[in-house]
Structures are given as C-alpha cells and as structure tokens.
Amino acid sequence: AAGEFDLAATESLDEALRQQEDAPRRIVRIDLSRVTFTDSSCLAILFASHHRFLQLHGLLVLTGVDECLARLLKT
C-alpha cells in the first residue's frame, strides 16, 4: 500500500481485505511503510478485518507501521 489511507481509500481497502478473507490463505500481510497518513475510517476497516481473520483462524499482519500508527493500534 502507498499514499494516504483516508476516507477515499476505505471502499477499496475493505474490498481487498474481504477478497483475502474469502481466499484460501489465512495469513495476509500489508506493508504500510509507504503509507503517509491513516485516518480513523481506514483504522476501523483494519480492526474489523483483523477480527474477521481471527474468527477464521487467520491473521492480518501489518508491517512497516510508523510510530504514530503503532501508538493508535496499541490502544
């Protein structure tokens, strides 16, 4: 992923993650090292997808997370 994860990106992010949930793999990794901004709408999608993957006995892994986003994800 690259650029801004904001309201304009929510639909495509949600669709991409739901496609991965329907795929046979159970571990999905998203590299956020080139994401410059993440707003609450995309955070909500990431959290919801994370919980759905856990229910499917899978895992959503975020890599390249900057300090600011890491603090938000810990709360």
HTML snippet that shows the backbone in 3Dmol.js (N, CA, C, O; Angstrom):
<script src="https://3Dmol.org/build/3Dmol-min.js"></script>
<div id="view" style="width:600px;height:400px;position:relative"></div>
<script>
const pdb = `
ATOM      1  N   ALA A   1       0.834  -1.176   0.000  1.00  0.00           N
ATOM      2  CA  ALA A   1       0.000   0.000   0.000  1.00  0.00           C
ATOM      3  C   ALA A   1       0.885   1.247   0.000  1.00  0.00           C
ATOM      4  O   ALA A   1       1.992   1.246   0.539  1.00  0.00           O
ATOM      5  N   ALA A   2       0.371   2.299  -0.613  1.00  0.00           N
ATOM      6  CA  ALA A   2       1.136   3.546  -0.670  1.00  0.00           C
ATOM      7  C   ALA A   2       0.179   4.729  -0.666  1.00  0.00           C
ATOM      8  O   ALA A   2      -0.978   4.607  -1.069  1.00  0.00           O
ATOM      9  N   GLY A   3       0.672   5.874  -0.206  1.00  0.00           N
ATOM     10  CA  GLY A   3      -0.137   7.083  -0.206  1.00  0.00           C
ATOM     11  C   GLY A   3      -0.897   7.238   1.085  1.00  0.00           C
ATOM     12  O   GLY A   3      -0.395   6.887   2.153  1.00  0.00           O
ATOM     13  N   GLU A   4      -2.098   7.756   0.999  1.00  0.00           N
ATOM     14  CA  GLU A   4      -2.910   8.033   2.180  1.00  0.00           C
ATOM     15  C   GLU A   4      -4.025   7.002   2.320  1.00  0.00           C
ATOM     16  O   GLU A   4      -4.719   6.682   1.355  1.00  0.00           O
ATOM     17  N   PHE A   5      -4.182   6.492   3.535  1.00  0.00           N
ATOM     18  CA  PHE A   5      -5.315   5.637   3.879  1.00  0.00           C
ATOM     19  C   PHE A   5      -6.349   6.543   4.527  1.00  0.00           C
ATOM     20  O   PHE A   5      -6.379   6.701   5.747  1.00  0.00           O
ATOM     21  N   ASP A   6      -7.193   7.135   3.695  1.00  0.00           N
ATOM     22  CA  ASP A   6      -8.202   8.050   4.199  1.00  0.00           C
ATOM     23  C   ASP A   6      -9.571   7.616   3.706  1.00  0.00           C
ATOM     24  O   ASP A   6      -9.723   6.528   3.151  1.00  0.00           O
ATOM     25  N   LEU A   7     -10.561   8.463   3.907  1.00  0.00           N
ATOM     26  CA  LEU A   7     -11.938   8.126   3.539  1.00  0.00           C
ATOM     27  C   LEU A   7     -12.052   7.685   2.083  1.00  0.00           C
ATOM     28  O   LEU A   7     -12.843   6.795   1.774  1.00  0.00           O
ATOM     29  N   ALA A   8     -11.286   8.283   1.193  1.00  0.00           N
ATOM     30  CA  ALA A   8     -11.333   7.916  -0.223  1.00  0.00           C
ATOM     31  C   ALA A   8     -10.833   6.495  -0.473  1.00  0.00           C
ATOM     32  O   ALA A   8     -11.176   5.893  -1.490  1.00  0.00           O
ATOM     33  N   ALA A   9     -10.032   5.956   0.434  1.00  0.00           N
ATOM     34  CA  ALA A   9      -9.456   4.622   0.247  1.00  0.00           C
ATOM     35  C   ALA A   9     -10.250   3.525   0.948  1.00  0.00           C
ATOM     36  O   ALA A   9      -9.945   2.344   0.779  1.00  0.00           O
ATOM     37  N   THR A  10     -11.251   3.888   1.721  1.00  0.00           N
ATOM     38  CA  THR A  10     -11.931   2.887   2.545  1.00  0.00           C
ATOM     39  C   THR A  10     -12.596   1.784   1.724  1.00  0.00           C
ATOM     40  O   THR A  10     -12.473   0.605   2.056  1.00  0.00           O
ATOM     41  N   GLU A  11     -13.285   2.151   0.679  1.00  0.00           N
ATOM     42  CA  GLU A  11     -14.004   1.143  -0.105  1.00  0.00           C
ATOM     43  C   GLU A  11     -13.042   0.142  -0.742  1.00  0.00           C
ATOM     44  O   GLU A  11     -13.280  -1.064  -0.679  1.00  0.00           O
ATOM     45  N   SER A  12     -11.977   0.618  -1.344  1.00  0.00           N
ATOM     46  CA  SER A  12     -11.036  -0.296  -2.000  1.00  0.00           C
ATOM     47  C   SER A  12     -10.272  -1.126  -0.973  1.00  0.00           C
ATOM     48  O   SER A  12      -9.998  -2.300  -1.221  1.00  0.00           O
ATOM     49  N   LEU A  13      -9.922  -0.543   0.175  1.00  0.00           N
ATOM     50  CA  LEU A  13      -9.245  -1.304   1.224  1.00  0.00           C
ATOM     51  C   LEU A  13     -10.148  -2.401   1.765  1.00  0.00           C
ATOM     52  O   LEU A  13      -9.721  -3.546   1.917  1.00  0.00           O
ATOM     53  N   ASP A  14     -11.392  -2.053   2.054  1.00  0.00           N
ATOM     54  CA  ASP A  14     -12.342  -3.036   2.570  1.00  0.00           C
ATOM     55  C   ASP A  14     -12.563  -4.158   1.562  1.00  0.00           C
ATOM     56  O   ASP A  14     -12.578  -5.331   1.935  1.00  0.00           O
ATOM     57  N   GLU A  15     -12.734  -3.812   0.296  1.00  0.00           N
ATOM     58  CA  GLU A  15     -12.955  -4.818  -0.740  1.00  0.00           C
ATOM     59  C   GLU A  15     -11.748  -5.752  -0.870  1.00  0.00           C
ATOM     60  O   GLU A  15     -11.911  -6.968  -0.972  1.00  0.00           O
ATOM     61  N   ALA A  16     -10.547  -5.188  -0.866  1.00  0.00           N
ATOM     62  CA  ALA A  16      -9.340  -6.001  -0.992  1.00  0.00           C
ATOM     63  C   ALA A  16      -9.193  -6.965   0.188  1.00  0.00           C
ATOM     64  O   ALA A  16      -8.836  -8.128   0.003  1.00  0.00           O
ATOM     65  N   LEU A  17      -9.467  -6.480   1.388  1.00  0.00           N
ATOM     66  CA  LEU A  17      -9.341  -7.344   2.560  1.00  0.00           C
ATOM     67  C   LEU A  17     -10.415  -8.430   2.577  1.00  0.00           C
ATOM     68  O   LEU A  17     -10.135  -9.569   2.951  1.00  0.00           O
ATOM     69  N   ARG A  18     -11.625  -8.093   2.181  1.00  0.00           N
ATOM     70  CA  ARG A  18     -12.690  -9.111   2.132  1.00  0.00           C
ATOM     71  C   ARG A  18     -12.375 -10.183   1.084  1.00  0.00           C
ATOM     72  O   ARG A  18     -12.688 -11.355   1.290  1.00  0.00           O
ATOM     73  N   GLN A  19     -11.767  -9.799  -0.024  1.00  0.00           N
ATOM     74  CA  GLN A  19     -11.357 -10.795  -1.018  1.00  0.00           C
ATOM     75  C   GLN A  19     -10.331 -11.752  -0.420  1.00  0.00           C
ATOM     76  O   GLN A  19     -10.367 -12.954  -0.683  1.00  0.00           O
ATOM     77  N   GLN A  20      -9.426 -11.218   0.377  1.00  0.00           N
ATOM     78  CA  GLN A  20      -8.416 -12.068   1.015  1.00  0.00           C
ATOM     79  C   GLN A  20      -9.043 -12.991   2.055  1.00  0.00           C
ATOM     80  O   GLN A  20      -8.598 -14.125   2.233  1.00  0.00           O
ATOM     81  N   GLU A  21     -10.076 -12.505   2.742  1.00  0.00           N
ATOM     82  CA  GLU A  21     -10.775 -13.351   3.715  1.00  0.00           C
ATOM     83  C   GLU A  21     -11.441 -14.536   3.021  1.00  0.00           C
ATOM     84  O   GLU A  21     -11.520 -15.625   3.589  1.00  0.00           O
ATOM     85  N   ASP A  22     -11.918 -14.329   1.800  1.00  0.00           N
ATOM     86  CA  ASP A  22     -12.571 -15.394   1.041  1.00  0.00           C
ATOM     87  C   ASP A  22     -11.581 -16.323   0.366  1.00  0.00           C
ATOM     88  O   ASP A  22     -11.953 -17.417  -0.058  1.00  0.00           O
ATOM     89  N   ALA A  23     -10.336 -15.912   0.259  1.00  0.00           N
ATOM     90  CA  ALA A  23      -9.292 -16.722  -0.382  1.00  0.00           C
ATOM     91  C   ALA A  23      -8.872 -17.851   0.564  1.00  0.00           C
ATOM     92  O   ALA A  23      -9.130 -17.789   1.766  1.00  0.00           O
ATOM     93  N   PRO A  24      -8.235 -18.860   0.023  1.00  0.00           N
ATOM     94  CA  PRO A  24      -7.847 -19.987   0.870  1.00  0.00           C
ATOM     95  C   PRO A  24      -6.721 -19.674   1.862  1.00  0.00           C
ATOM     96  O   PRO A  24      -6.540 -20.420   2.823  1.00  0.00           O
ATOM     97  N   ARG A  25      -5.964 -18.598   1.657  1.00  0.00           N
ATOM     98  CA  ARG A  25      -4.883 -18.330   2.618  1.00  0.00           C
ATOM     99  C   ARG A  25      -5.446 -17.677   3.872  1.00  0.00           C
ATOM    100  O   ARG A  25      -6.459 -16.979   3.838  1.00  0.00           O
ATOM    101  N   ARG A  26      -4.767 -17.924   4.960  1.00  0.00           N
ATOM    102  CA  ARG A  26      -5.234 -17.431   6.242  1.00  0.00           C
ATOM    103  C   ARG A  26      -4.304 -16.409   6.866  1.00  0.00           C
ATOM    104  O   ARG A  26      -4.615 -15.868   7.927  1.00  0.00           O
ATOM    105  N   ILE A  27      -3.167 -16.128   6.234  1.00  0.00           N
ATOM    106  CA  ILE A  27      -2.275 -15.082   6.724  1.00  0.00           C
ATOM    107  C   ILE A  27      -2.106 -14.057   5.614  1.00  0.00           C
ATOM    108  O   ILE A  27      -1.663 -14.384   4.513  1.00  0.00           O
ATOM    109  N   VAL A  28      -2.462 -12.818   5.914  1.00  0.00           N
ATOM    110  CA  VAL A  28      -2.356 -11.737   4.941  1.00  0.00           C
ATOM    111  C   VAL A  28      -1.484 -10.648   5.552  1.00  0.00           C
ATOM    112  O   VAL A  28      -1.691 -10.235   6.693  1.00  0.00           O
ATOM    113  N   ARG A  29      -0.514 -10.194   4.784  1.00  0.00           N
ATOM    114  CA  ARG A  29       0.414  -9.163   5.241  1.00  0.00           C
ATOM    115  C   ARG A  29       0.202  -7.903   4.415  1.00  0.00           C
ATOM    116  O   ARG A  29       0.103  -7.957   3.189  1.00  0.00           O
ATOM    117  N   ILE A  30       0.134  -6.760   5.106  1.00  0.00           N
ATOM    118  CA  ILE A  30       0.033  -5.465   4.443  1.00  0.00           C
ATOM    119  C   ILE A  30       1.250  -4.647   4.856  1.00  0.00           C
ATOM    120  O   ILE A  30       1.483  -4.414   6.042  1.00  0.00           O
ATOM    121  N   ASP A  31       2.017  -4.219   3.873  1.00  0.00           N
ATOM    122  CA  ASP A  31       3.191  -3.385   4.118  1.00  0.00           C
ATOM    123  C   ASP A  31       2.747  -1.916   4.086  1.00  0.00           C
ATOM    124  O   ASP A  31       2.346  -1.401   3.042  1.00  0.00           O
ATOM    125  N   LEU A  32       2.826  -1.262   5.227  1.00  0.00           N
ATOM    126  CA  LEU A  32       2.386   0.128   5.351  1.00  0.00           C
ATOM    127  C   LEU A  32       3.546   1.116   5.322  1.00  0.00           C
ATOM    128  O   LEU A  32       3.357   2.293   5.632  1.00  0.00           O
ATOM    129  N   SER A  33       4.725   0.667   4.960  1.00  0.00           N
ATOM    130  CA  SER A  33       5.900   1.534   5.015  1.00  0.00           C
ATOM    131  C   SER A  33       5.798   2.738   4.075  1.00  0.00           C
ATOM    132  O   SER A  33       6.469   3.745   4.300  1.00  0.00           O
ATOM    133  N   ARG A  34       4.973   2.656   3.029  1.00  0.00           N
ATOM    134  CA  ARG A  34       4.816   3.781   2.096  1.00  0.00           C
ATOM    135  C   ARG A  34       3.495   4.516   2.289  1.00  0.00           C
ATOM    136  O   ARG A  34       3.131   5.363   1.474  1.00  0.00           O
ATOM    137  N   VAL A  35       2.779   4.197   3.358  1.00  0.00           N
ATOM    138  CA  VAL A  35       1.541   4.908   3.679  1.00  0.00           C
ATOM    139  C   VAL A  35       1.909   6.128   4.500  1.00  0.00           C
ATOM    140  O   VAL A  35       2.559   6.012   5.539  1.00  0.00           O
ATOM    141  N   THR A  36       1.493   7.299   4.033  1.00  0.00           N
ATOM    142  CA  THR A  36       1.889   8.553   4.682  1.00  0.00           C
ATOM    143  C   THR A  36       0.872   9.064   5.692  1.00  0.00           C
ATOM    144  O   THR A  36       1.194   9.928   6.507  1.00  0.00           O
ATOM    145  N   PHE A  37      -0.357   8.539   5.650  1.00  0.00           N
ATOM    146  CA  PHE A  37      -1.409   9.014   6.541  1.00  0.00           C
ATOM    147  C   PHE A  37      -2.460   7.935   6.648  1.00  0.00           C
ATOM    148  O   PHE A  37      -2.793   7.285   5.657  1.00  0.00           O
ATOM    149  N   THR A  38      -2.988   7.739   7.851  1.00  0.00           N
ATOM    150  CA  THR A  38      -4.077   6.782   8.061  1.00  0.00           C
ATOM    151  C   THR A  38      -5.124   7.452   8.932  1.00  0.00           C
ATOM    152  O   THR A  38      -4.818   7.914  10.031  1.00  0.00           O
ATOM    153  N   ASP A  39      -6.368   7.509   8.444  1.00  0.00           N
ATOM    154  CA  ASP A  39      -7.410   8.128   9.260  1.00  0.00           C
ATOM    155  C   ASP A  39      -8.254   7.064   9.949  1.00  0.00           C
ATOM    156  O   ASP A  39      -8.049   5.867   9.750  1.00  0.00           O
ATOM    157  N   SER A  40      -9.202   7.512  10.759  1.00  0.00           N
ATOM    158  CA  SER A  40      -9.997   6.590  11.574  1.00  0.00           C
ATOM    159  C   SER A  40     -10.868   5.653  10.744  1.00  0.00           C
ATOM    160  O   SER A  40     -11.157   4.539  11.180  1.00  0.00           O
ATOM    161  N   SER A  41     -11.288   6.080   9.565  1.00  0.00           N
ATOM    162  CA  SER A  41     -12.133   5.202   8.745  1.00  0.00           C
ATOM    163  C   SER A  41     -11.353   3.965   8.281  1.00  0.00           C
ATOM    164  O   SER A  41     -11.893   2.859   8.272  1.00  0.00           O
ATOM    165  N   CYS A  42     -10.104   4.149   7.902  1.00  0.00           N
ATOM    166  CA  CYS A  42      -9.286   3.006   7.489  1.00  0.00           C
ATOM    167  C   CYS A  42      -8.827   2.198   8.688  1.00  0.00           C
ATOM    168  O   CYS A  42      -8.694   0.978   8.593  1.00  0.00           O
ATOM    169  N   LEU A  43      -8.583   2.853   9.814  1.00  0.00           N
ATOM    170  CA  LEU A  43      -8.257   2.113  11.032  1.00  0.00           C
ATOM    171  C   LEU A  43      -9.402   1.183  11.404  1.00  0.00           C
ATOM    172  O   LEU A  43      -9.176   0.037  11.791  1.00  0.00           O
ATOM    173  N   ALA A  44     -10.627   1.673  11.287  1.00  0.00           N
ATOM    174  CA  ALA A  44     -11.794   0.845  11.602  1.00  0.00           C
ATOM    175  C   ALA A  44     -11.860  -0.378  10.689  1.00  0.00           C
ATOM    176  O   ALA A  44     -12.194  -1.473  11.140  1.00  0.00           O
ATOM    177  N   ILE A  45     -11.547  -0.196   9.422  1.00  0.00           N
ATOM    178  CA  ILE A  45     -11.548  -1.322   8.490  1.00  0.00           C
ATOM    179  C   ILE A  45     -10.464  -2.328   8.853  1.00  0.00           C
ATOM    180  O   ILE A  45     -10.703  -3.535   8.832  1.00  0.00           O
ATOM    181  N   LEU A  46      -9.269  -1.836   9.188  1.00  0.00           N
ATOM    182  CA  LEU A  46      -8.181  -2.737   9.584  1.00  0.00           C
ATOM    183  C   LEU A  46      -8.547  -3.522  10.842  1.00  0.00           C
ATOM    184  O   LEU A  46      -8.296  -4.725  10.910  1.00  0.00           O
ATOM    185  N   PHE A  47      -9.136  -2.860  11.835  1.00  0.00           N
ATOM    186  CA  PHE A  47      -9.540  -3.542  13.057  1.00  0.00           C
ATOM    187  C   PHE A  47     -10.616  -4.584  12.770  1.00  0.00           C
ATOM    188  O   PHE A  47     -10.532  -5.712  13.257  1.00  0.00           O
ATOM    189  N   ALA A  48     -11.620  -4.218  11.986  1.00  0.00           N
ATOM    190  CA  ALA A  48     -12.701  -5.154  11.667  1.00  0.00           C
ATOM    191  C   ALA A  48     -12.174  -6.358  10.902  1.00  0.00           C
ATOM    192  O   ALA A  48     -12.555  -7.494  11.182  1.00  0.00           O
ATOM    193  N   SER A  49     -11.306  -6.109   9.948  1.00  0.00           N
ATOM    194  CA  SER A  49     -10.736  -7.202   9.172  1.00  0.00           C
ATOM    195  C   SER A  49      -9.877  -8.100  10.064  1.00  0.00           C
ATOM    196  O   SER A  49      -9.921  -9.324   9.942  1.00  0.00           O
ATOM    197  N   HIS A  50      -9.104  -7.498  10.949  1.00  0.00           N
ATOM    198  CA  HIS A  50      -8.289  -8.264  11.891  1.00  0.00           C
ATOM    199  C   HIS A  50      -9.169  -9.231  12.682  1.00  0.00           C
ATOM    200  O   HIS A  50      -8.828 -10.405  12.821  1.00  0.00           O
ATOM    201  N   HIS A  51     -10.293  -8.746  13.198  1.00  0.00           N
ATOM    202  CA  HIS A  51     -11.192  -9.594  13.977  1.00  0.00           C
ATOM    203  C   HIS A  51     -11.830 -10.688  13.123  1.00  0.00           C
ATOM    204  O   HIS A  51     -12.010 -11.813  13.588  1.00  0.00           O
ATOM    205  N   ARG A  52     -12.170 -10.363  11.883  1.00  0.00           N
ATOM    206  CA  ARG A  52     -12.733 -11.398  10.994  1.00  0.00           C
ATOM    207  C   ARG A  52     -11.695 -12.471  10.692  1.00  0.00           C
ATOM    208  O   ARG A  52     -12.024 -13.657  10.678  1.00  0.00           O
ATOM    209  N   PHE A  53     -10.434 -12.073  10.449  1.00  0.00           N
ATOM    210  CA  PHE A  53      -9.378 -13.065  10.218  1.00  0.00           C
ATOM    211  C   PHE A  53      -9.206 -13.958  11.441  1.00  0.00           C
ATOM    212  O   PHE A  53      -9.041 -15.170  11.299  1.00  0.00           O
ATOM    213  N   LEU A  54      -9.242 -13.382  12.633  1.00  0.00           N
ATOM    214  CA  LEU A  54      -9.122 -14.194  13.842  1.00  0.00           C
ATOM    215  C   LEU A  54     -10.258 -15.205  13.931  1.00  0.00           C
ATOM    216  O   LEU A  54     -10.029 -16.353  14.312  1.00  0.00           O
ATOM    217  N   GLN A  55     -11.475 -14.801  13.589  1.00  0.00           N
ATOM    218  CA  GLN A  55     -12.613 -15.718  13.603  1.00  0.00           C
ATOM    219  C   GLN A  55     -12.435 -16.860  12.603  1.00  0.00           C
ATOM    220  O   GLN A  55     -12.949 -17.960  12.804  1.00  0.00           O
ATOM    221  N   LEU A  56     -11.703 -16.586  11.525  1.00  0.00           N
ATOM    222  CA  LEU A  56     -11.428 -17.600  10.503  1.00  0.00           C
ATOM    223  C   LEU A  56     -10.144 -18.373  10.806  1.00  0.00           C
ATOM    224  O   LEU A  56      -9.653 -19.129   9.968  1.00  0.00           O
ATOM    225  N   HIS A  57      -9.609 -18.176  12.004  1.00  0.00           N
ATOM    226  CA  HIS A  57      -8.340 -18.795  12.412  1.00  0.00           C
ATOM    227  C   HIS A  57      -7.196 -18.334  11.520  1.00  0.00           C
ATOM    228  O   HIS A  57      -6.298 -19.107  11.183  1.00  0.00           O
ATOM    229  N   GLY A  58      -7.246 -17.075  11.149  1.00  0.00           N
ATOM    230  CA  GLY A  58      -6.211 -16.480  10.316  1.00  0.00           C
ATOM    231  C   GLY A  58      -5.558 -15.316  11.021  1.00  0.00           C
ATOM    232  O   GLY A  58      -5.750 -15.097  12.217  1.00  0.00           O
ATOM    233  N   LEU A  59      -4.783 -14.576  10.253  1.00  0.00           N
ATOM    234  CA  LEU A  59      -4.025 -13.477  10.837  1.00  0.00           C
ATOM    235  C   LEU A  59      -3.827 -12.375   9.801  1.00  0.00           C
ATOM    236  O   LEU A  59      -3.448 -12.642   8.661  1.00  0.00           O
ATOM    237  N   LEU A  60      -4.084 -11.157  10.205  1.00  0.00           N
ATOM    238  CA  LEU A  60      -3.781  -9.978   9.402  1.00  0.00           C
ATOM    239  C   LEU A  60      -2.544  -9.342  10.019  1.00  0.00           C
ATOM    240  O   LEU A  60      -2.570  -8.926  11.178  1.00  0.00           O
ATOM    241  N   VAL A  61      -1.461  -9.265   9.254  1.00  0.00           N
ATOM    242  CA  VAL A  61      -0.186  -8.761   9.746  1.00  0.00           C
ATOM    243  C   VAL A  61       0.111  -7.428   9.067  1.00  0.00           C
ATOM    244  O   VAL A  61       0.092  -7.326   7.841  1.00  0.00           O
ATOM    245  N   LEU A  62       0.385  -6.411   9.876  1.00  0.00           N
ATOM    246  CA  LEU A  62       0.753  -5.098   9.354  1.00  0.00           C
ATOM    247  C   LEU A  62       2.246  -4.910   9.570  1.00  0.00           C
ATOM    248  O   LEU A  62       2.735  -5.047  10.692  1.00  0.00           O
ATOM    249  N   THR A  63       2.972  -4.598   8.503  1.00  0.00           N
ATOM    250  CA  THR A  63       4.404  -4.338   8.605  1.00  0.00           C
ATOM    251  C   THR A  63       4.678  -2.907   8.166  1.00  0.00           C
ATOM    252  O   THR A  63       3.838  -2.275   7.524  1.00  0.00           O
ATOM    253  N   GLY A  64       5.845  -2.404   8.511  1.00  0.00           N
ATOM    254  CA  GLY A  64       6.219  -1.051   8.118  1.00  0.00           C
ATOM    255  C   GLY A  64       5.367   0.015   8.764  1.00  0.00           C
ATOM    256  O   GLY A  64       5.146   1.077   8.181  1.00  0.00           O
ATOM    257  N   VAL A  65       4.884  -0.258   9.968  1.00  0.00           N
ATOM    258  CA  VAL A  65       3.999   0.666  10.678  1.00  0.00           C
ATOM    259  C   VAL A  65       4.844   1.755  11.342  1.00  0.00           C
ATOM    260  O   VAL A  65       5.790   1.450  12.067  1.00  0.00           O
ATOM    261  N   ASP A  66       4.505   3.024  11.097  1.00  0.00           N
ATOM    262  CA  ASP A  66       5.262   4.114  11.724  1.00  0.00           C
ATOM    263  C   ASP A  66       4.849   4.260  13.192  1.00  0.00           C
ATOM    264  O   ASP A  66       3.868   3.664  13.638  1.00  0.00           O
ATOM    265  N   GLU A  67       5.616   5.062  13.927  1.00  0.00           N
ATOM    266  CA  GLU A  67       5.401   5.199  15.371  1.00  0.00           C
ATOM    267  C   GLU A  67       4.013   5.722  15.725  1.00  0.00           C
ATOM    268  O   GLU A  67       3.387   5.235  16.666  1.00  0.00           O
ATOM    269  N   CYS A  68       3.539   6.691  14.992  1.00  0.00           N
ATOM    270  CA  CYS A  68       2.231   7.283  15.266  1.00  0.00           C
ATOM    271  C   CYS A  68       1.117   6.244  15.125  1.00  0.00           C
ATOM    272  O   CYS A  68       0.264   6.108  16.002  1.00  0.00           O
ATOM    273  N   LEU A  69       1.142   5.529  14.027  1.00  0.00           N
ATOM    274  CA  LEU A  69       0.129   4.500  13.792  1.00  0.00           C
ATOM    275  C   LEU A  69       0.278   3.369  14.802  1.00  0.00           C
ATOM    276  O   LEU A  69      -0.727   2.829  15.265  1.00  0.00           O
ATOM    277  N   ALA A  70       1.476   3.005  15.146  1.00  0.00           N
ATOM    278  CA  ALA A  70       1.705   1.947  16.138  1.00  0.00           C
ATOM    279  C   ALA A  70       1.061   2.322  17.472  1.00  0.00           C
ATOM    280  O   ALA A  70       0.465   1.470  18.131  1.00  0.00           O
ATOM    281  N   ARG A  71       1.175   3.583  17.873  1.00  0.00           N
ATOM    282  CA  ARG A  71       0.559   4.027  19.124  1.00  0.00           C
ATOM    283  C   ARG A  71      -0.961   3.897  19.040  1.00  0.00           C
ATOM    284  O   ARG A  71      -1.599   3.466  20.001  1.00  0.00           O
ATOM    285  N   LEU A  72      -1.546   4.267  17.902  1.00  0.00           N
ATOM    286  CA  LEU A  72      -3.000   4.150  17.739  1.00  0.00           C
ATOM    287  C   LEU A  72      -3.449   2.698  17.773  1.00  0.00           C
ATOM    288  O   LEU A  72      -4.492   2.383  18.347  1.00  0.00           O
ATOM    289  N   LEU A  73      -2.677   1.820  17.167  1.00  0.00           N
ATOM    290  CA  LEU A  73      -3.052   0.415  17.113  1.00  0.00           C
ATOM    291  C   LEU A  73      -2.959  -0.264  18.472  1.00  0.00           C
ATOM    292  O   LEU A  73      -3.654  -1.249  18.722  1.00  0.00           O
ATOM    293  N   LYS A  74      -2.108   0.255  19.352  1.00  0.00           N
ATOM    294  CA  LYS A  74      -1.944  -0.331  20.685  1.00  0.00           C
ATOM    295  C   LYS A  74      -3.093   0.022  21.624  1.00  0.00           C
ATOM    296  O   LYS A  74      -3.279  -0.642  22.644  1.00  0.00           O
ATOM    297  N   THR A  75      -3.864   1.052  21.299  1.00  0.00           N
ATOM    298  CA  THR A  75      -4.925   1.471  22.201  1.00  0.00           C
ATOM    299  C   THR A  75      -6.190   0.720  21.978  1.00  0.00           C
ATOM    300  O   THR A  75      -7.181   0.963  22.667  1.00  0.00           O
TER     301      THR A  75
END
`;
const viewer = $3Dmol.createViewer("view");
viewer.addModel(pdb, "pdb");
viewer.setStyle({}, {cartoon: {color: "spectrum"}});
viewer.zoomTo();
viewer.render();
</script>
